[in-house]
Amino acid sequence: MSDEGEHSDTELLREASPEQRVELKLSVVHSEYADAEKKSADVDRDAEAGEGDDAADKEEAIEKPMNIKLTPSEDEIMSNMEPPLEDRPDTRVILDMDGGILKKAIDAIKSNFNEAKVLSEVRKMYDLYQESQVQNTLLHSTIQRYLEKIDRYEARHRRDPRVMAALKMSQRHRSCLKEVDEEKKELQNEILQIKVDMKHMEDVSKAKAKEMAKMNEELRKLREIEKQTEAIETKLMMKENELQECNEKYADEMSRLETRYAMESAEITAKYIEGHSSKLTLPDKGVNKHEASRIERVGLIRELEDCKRTARVIEDDRNNKEIILRQCQDRTRQYSIDMRSSRKECYRLKRALARLQNTKAALQTKFKSLQGDFKRVNHRLEMATANNYELECKVASLSFENKSKITELQEARIKLEAQANALSNCHMRDLKLQKDLCHRDSRINHLEAIKKLKEDQNDTLTWRLTELAARKARQAQALKLSENNALVLVKELTCMHEEVQQQKHISRDLMNKNSALWIKLGIIKNHYFDSAEKTRLLACEVEAQKDFANKTELKRLETDSKLEGLMKTNIELYNETNTQEEIQQLQVLQFKQKNKEMQGLQAMNKEKEDHITKMDCTIKERHHQIETLAAEVIKLKSQVEDGKSNILVMTEEIRIMISQLRKAWATIKQYKTFIELLRKKRDLFGTKLIESNIELDLYKKRVARTEEVMKDSAAEYKNMKNDLYILKLEIKHLRRKLKNHEICEFMITTLRQEISKASKQLELEKARNAALVTTREPIIHRWRALLAADPSKYELYVKITRLTQRLISKTTEVVEKEQIIQSRELCFMQLRALLERRSVPSISAEMSSARNTIRRQQRQIQAISAELNLADNHKTEKELECKTKSKELEAVKKKLFEEQKKSRKLQEKNKLILPLPPINIRTGPCPGAKFRVNALPIAYVKPSK
């Protein structure tokens, strides 16, 4: 039947259309999927029936010993839990060979991760919580009892007058220490203020030093300017001397030339006169006429040669003198240029002097302002000295008060020692009486021993109470940690459940995707079969088309042969007929027929080619679809494998978490044992001893602070000394600078006086030279012989006279201007002398103020040194007090240890062990639900001071 059904299905698929084929295949796949689900449900039911009995037995075995009511938080956690994996239906469809791996993984998770294990761990945690609550109630009741006893003992101690006296003494001591600390703080604040004032003074002194440096620089510039003026004046003197020498040389040369020309002219006239006289005296007789004429001619020739020689020499002298005149003109020009430059420099120097005067006025104003600042600083120093004196008075009063308090403390100590001696005497008397009345007071001794034992027991009980409180706090911490760990575990379990559910959903989606893929694969196979059939049909069509193409080629060949025959017939007709029109009509008709046939063939070929291309495209699309579906199948397989690996990783993480929990429990147990050992090793002393130790530590800290303050004050005192030494050195340096400045000013004044004297002598000599030049008559008679003969010389003479007149006018102008400059310099010197006379009292006032400041600072230093000595004495006294108190403490400790030893010996002798009071167990609802532990308050009452 099955074969027949399959055969019928295949026939229906062949006969149906493509859409009907797809629908039929989908129906087949759905039916197969439903059959597989039914089979898996039957298998799960059989497994549940076998495992359900085992799970019920386990749950009953767990619930019998643990009939505990869950808290609302646990009910919420358990209600929010999803049903177990065993009760959930498995909707998987196994279509691959790898489905068995998934099933094995799920079975392993079911076997390792049960609700029973989780519930057992939660119940264990709840049992621990209940035990801790019970212990908390017991501890609370015992703590209340022991607190009542402690209150009784404290009230008894309060009534003791010795304790009250000791407390009062301690209060007085603390108040004294507070007062000392406050005074020290005030002193420190005042010292800081003094430091600030000193720093301000240092800043002011630095500013003044900078201003002094600026003043020195300006003085240096002034000296440089004065040196430049002196150099310029010397240059002017040198140039004036050169001018005078040139003028003297020129006058000497001119006088020499004139005398020479006069002598030569006189010799020539004498010779000429002698010649004429010889001509006249000669006898009229001409004995030797020819010789005389020859001699005359020779003499004339010689005279002419001498005249030529003299003319040449005169021309050479003239040329040399013209050169000398030109050189003199050039020198005069250079001297005029130098005079102009010197005048410009004089004007520049005058401007510089004016600027220096302005700067001097500004510096004087600054100096006055600095004097005011210095006075202010001195006033502040006076205020600081007054404050220091007040501080010294305060320190002296404090030291007196401290001494009085120390005397009071010593008196109190003496009283305490007397009381102790009295007590010791009383104790001795009591011992004697006890020896006499030992038989009567045996019961009393026994009762005292019992009392001591009870006190020891109370001490042990207090120690146990402290241990129990610490244990309770640690248990509370451990419970909090356990609660937090349990909550973290529950959260992690819920997260694990959620992840498992997500993985199940993912696996279901993967199975659905696999089923859809198989359906798609079936559809693709059908399409593939359809495409194969279509390709076969296309191949048949292609073969038919090839046959048709061959047929068309044969037809074309036939048509070609027919055309050739027609052409032949046309040629024959052309040969037969003679009309060309008929031949053309026949050719046109044939051409049209051939064109129509060719067009029809081309259209057929195009249609077939288009059909072939479409078939090729459809085949390529189908191949592409098949490839994409294969890639999707590969991706789905990889996703399935990733899900399997994730499931394995989660199982391993669950196992690691369980191992970590076990390790945590082991570490908690080790921690508890270690704490118990520490509690056993710890020894407790009384509260009074602890308070005394604390007070001692505080006293030592205060002493250390006082030592640090003293060290700081000593360092500050050294710094003050160094600053004062530096100020003294600066004052000495300023004095030296003032002396140097005064010496330099005196030298400048003397040099300027000498310059003024030299300039006056210069002016007198210039005036004398000018007067001599004017009084001297011009030498003109030497030129009169040559005025008509040589006019060029006359022009030179006129030029020389004009130049001399101009030179004389210029020299007179220079002399007048120099006189004006000298008068202004004298005025400047007078004004400066006046200003210097005025500035002397200010400098003396500054020096006196500086001396006063130095004296005041010395007084301050002496006061600070006295304060330091007082502080050192106070420090030594405090150290002695510390040592005495430490000795007293050691004595008290020794007495305590001796008393403890005595009590232990009495316990060993009597061996009386009293039972502990009964513990009231608190019944009722357990507080601290939802894993919350509220710490119990531990009341501690301090002894009233």
C-alpha positions, 0 to 999 in steps of 0.5 A: 500500500505504501508503494502504491501511495508513493506511486500515486503521489509521484503521479500527482506531482507530475500531473499538477502545476508547480504551485500545486506541487509546492502545496503537496510537498508542504502538507507531506512535511507537516504530517511527518513533523506531527508524527515525529512529535507524537513519537517523542511525547510517547518516549518522554512519558515513558521516561517520566513514569520511570523517573517520577517514582524516584523523584517522589521518593527523594522528595518525601525523604527530604521533606520528612526531617525538614518540615520548615515553613518557608518565608515570603521571600522564599515563596516568591523565589520558588513561585517565580521558578519555572517548572522543571525540565523533566515536566516540560514537553520535548518539541524537537524534531530529529532530522539530522544525525547530530540530534543525539548529541543535543539529547545527551547534553540535555540529559546531563543537565537534568541529572546534574541540575535538580531542584532538590539540590537547590532546595537542600542548600537553601534549607541548610542556609535557613537552618543556620539563620535560625541558629544565629537568631536563637544565639542572638536572643540568648546573648541579648538576655545575658548581656542585659543581666551583666549590664545590670551587675556592671551598673551596680558595681559602678554605683558602688565605685561612685560612692567611694571617696577615693575614686571621687578625689582621683577623678577631681584631680584628673579633671583639674589636671586636664583643665590645667593642660587645656589652659596651657595648650590655649596659651601656647596656641596664642603664643604661636599665633603671635609668633606667626604675626611677628613672622609676617611683619618680618617678611613684610620688612624684608620685602620693604628692604628688598624694594629699597635695595632695588631702588638704591641699585637704580640710583647707583645706575643713574649715578654711573650714567651721570658720571659717564655723561660728565666724562663725555663732556670733559672729553668733548671740552678737551677736544674743543681746547685742542682744536682751538689751539690747533687753529691758533697755531695755524693762524700764527704759522700763516702770519709768520709765512706771510711776513717772511714772504713780504720781507723776501719780496721787499729785499728782492725788489730792493736788490733789483732796483739797486742793480738797475740804478748801478747800471744806469749810473755806470752807463752815465759815468763811462767816458765818451771815448770808445776805446773799448766800445765793443767790449763794453757793449759786450759786457753790458749785453752779458750783464743784461743777459745775466740779469734777465736770467736772474730775473727769470730765475727769481720769477720762477722762484716767486711763482713756485713760492706762490704755488706753494703758498696757494697750496698752504692757503687751500690747506688752511681753508680746508682746516678752517672748514673742518674746524667749523664742522667740528664746532657745529658738532661740538655745539650739537653735543653741548645742546644734547648734554644740556638736554641730558642735564635737564633730564637728569635734573628731572630724574633727580627730582623724581628720585628725591620724591621717591626718597621721601616716600621711602622715608615715610615707609621706613617710618611706618615700618619703625612704627610697626616694629614699635608695635611689635615690641609692645606686643612682645612685651605684653606676651612676655607678661602673659607668659610670666603670669602663666608660668606663675600660675603653672608653678602655683598649680604644680605646688598644689599638685605636690601638696595633693600628692603629699596628702595622698601619700600621708593617707596611704601611710595611714591606710598602711598603719591601719592595715597593720593594726587590722592584721594584729587584730586578725591574729588575735581574733582569727577564730572569731573572724574565720567566717568573715574571711571565708565570706570575703574570699567568696566575695573576691571569687564572685568579683573574679567571676564577674570579671570573667563574665564581663570578659565572656560578654565581650567575647560573646558580643564580638562573636555575635558581631562576627556571626552577624557578619558571617550571616550577612555574607551567607545571605548575600552568597545565597541571594547571589546563588539564587540570582545565578540559578535564575539566570541559568534557568533563563539561559537554559530556557533561551537555549531551549527556545533557540534549539526550538527555533533551530529545529523549526528552521531545519524543518523549514530548510528541509521543506525548502530543499524539497521545493528546490529539488522539485524546482530542480527537476522542473528546471532539468525538464525545462533544460531538456525541452530547451535543448530540444528546442535548440536542436529544432532551431538548429534544424530550422537554421540548416533549413533556412540556409538550404532555402537561402542557397536555393534562393541564391541559385534562383537569383542566379537563374533570374539574373541569367534570365534577366540578361537573356531578356536584356539581350532579347528586349531592347527597352531599358525601362522594362528591365529596370521594373523587373529588377526593382520587383526582384529587389523588393521580394528579396528584401522582404524575405531577408527581413522575415528571416532576420526577425525569426533569428532575433526571436529565437536568440531572445528566447535562448538568452532568457532560458540561460538567465533562468538557469543561472538564477536557479543555480544561484538560489541553490547555492544560497540555500546550501550556505544557509544550511551550513550556517544553521549547522554552525549555530546548532554546534555553537548552541551545543558548545554553550550548553557544555560551557554553562554546565562546566560553569555550574560545576565551578560555582559549586566548587567555589561555594564549598571552598567558601564554606571551608574558609568560613569555618577556618576563619571561625576557628581562628577567631575563637583562638584569638579570643582565648589568647586575648587578656582584658584589663579593667576600664580604669586601667584603659582610661589611665593608659589613654590619658597617659598617651594623650599627655605624652602626645601633648608633651611631644607637641610642646617640644615641637613648638619649642623647637619651632620657636628656637628655629624662628629665634635663630632666623630672627637673629640671622635676619637682624645680622643681615639688616646690620650688614645692609645698613653698613653697606648703605653707609659706605655707599653714602660716603662714596656718593659724598666723595664723588659729589665733592670730586665732581664739584671740584672738577667743575670749578677747575673746568670753569676756571680753565674756560674763563682763561680760554675766553680771556686769551681768545679776547686778547688774540681778537684784540691783537688782530684788530689792533694790528694794521693790515700790510698793504704796501707790499701789494701796491707795486703789483696791483696794476701788474697782476689783478689775480693777486688782488682778487686773492687779497680781497677773498682773504680779507673777507674770510678773515672778517668772517672768521673774526665774526664767528669766533666772537659768536663762539665766545659769546655762546661759551660765556652763556653756557658758563653762566648757566653752568654756574647757576646749575652748580649753585642750585645743586649746592642748595639742594645738597644742603637741604638733603643732609637733615633727611639723611641724618633723620634716617640714620637716627631712625635706623639706630632706634629700630636696631635698638628695638630689635635687640630688645625684642631678641632679648625678650624672645630669649627670656621666653625661650628660657622660661619655656625650657624650664617649663618643659623640664618640669613637665618631663619630671611630672611625666616621669613621676606619673609613669612611676606611679602607674608602674606601682599601681600595675604591680599592686594589681598583679599582686592582688590578682596573684593573691586572688588566684591563690585563694581560689586554689585554696578554697576551690569554690566554683559557683554555678552560672545563673540560668539562661532564659531562652526567648520563645516567639517568632524569629525576628529578622526575616528576609535574610536581614540581621539587625545588630543588638545594641550593647549599652556601655555606661562610662563612670561619671567624673 
